[in-house]
Amino acid sequence: MLQFLFLIIDVVIVVAFIAGPWIFLTKLNVQWPNWLKDGIVGVIVFVIWAGIALYLATQTIIWLGFVP
């Protein structure tokens, strides 16, 4: 049961790291540059950010000790 709780906490941390900056920028009403409005560039930027966010989330999870 403890591993399941750790999994839920881990998923919340990962979602916060991936979606947090995008939600923050949306709330600020940031004007995106024209080159970022292109679909493929947006996908590439999101994939790169998702990789960085997953690494940071993993380090945070290890640092907090949420590992079985």
Secondary structure as GFF3:
##gff-version 3
##sequence-region A 1 68
A	DSSP	alpha_helix	2	27	.	.	.	ID=ss1
A	DSSP	alpha_helix	34	37	.	.	.	ID=ss2
A	DSSP	alpha_helix	39	64	.	.	.	ID=ss3
###
